[in-house]
Amino acid sequence: MRSLMAKTNQESPREAFVRLANGRVNKLLDSLDSLGKLGMRRSAYSQEDISKIERRLRSKLDEVMTSFKPLGDSKHQEFSLD
């Protein structure tokens, strides 16, 4: 355990990001592969079920990708009653 902690303390921020991103993205891809297997089975699902899953996945992906944008890069429009 100590050697692992010593190694991570020597990592640059970029190296830490790459290490963590690689692991997390690969874990996510494995989970999506597992989800996709439901479509190959004779599972009882409706088009509404699939649409709900798709909407939630797209929404979460959009949320995550937005977190990578610089704060000054926000494209939301100001609200006004005028």
Number of C-alpha atoms within 10 A of each C-alpha: 6 7 8 8 9 10 10 14 11 10 12 10 11 9 12 14 12 12 13 12 12 12 12 12 11 12 12 12 12 12 11 12 11 11 12 11 10 12 12 8 8 7 9 8 10 9 8 9 10 12 11 11 13 12 11 12 13 11 11 12 12 11 11 11 9 13 10 8 10 8 9 6 8 9 7 6 6 5 6 5 3 3
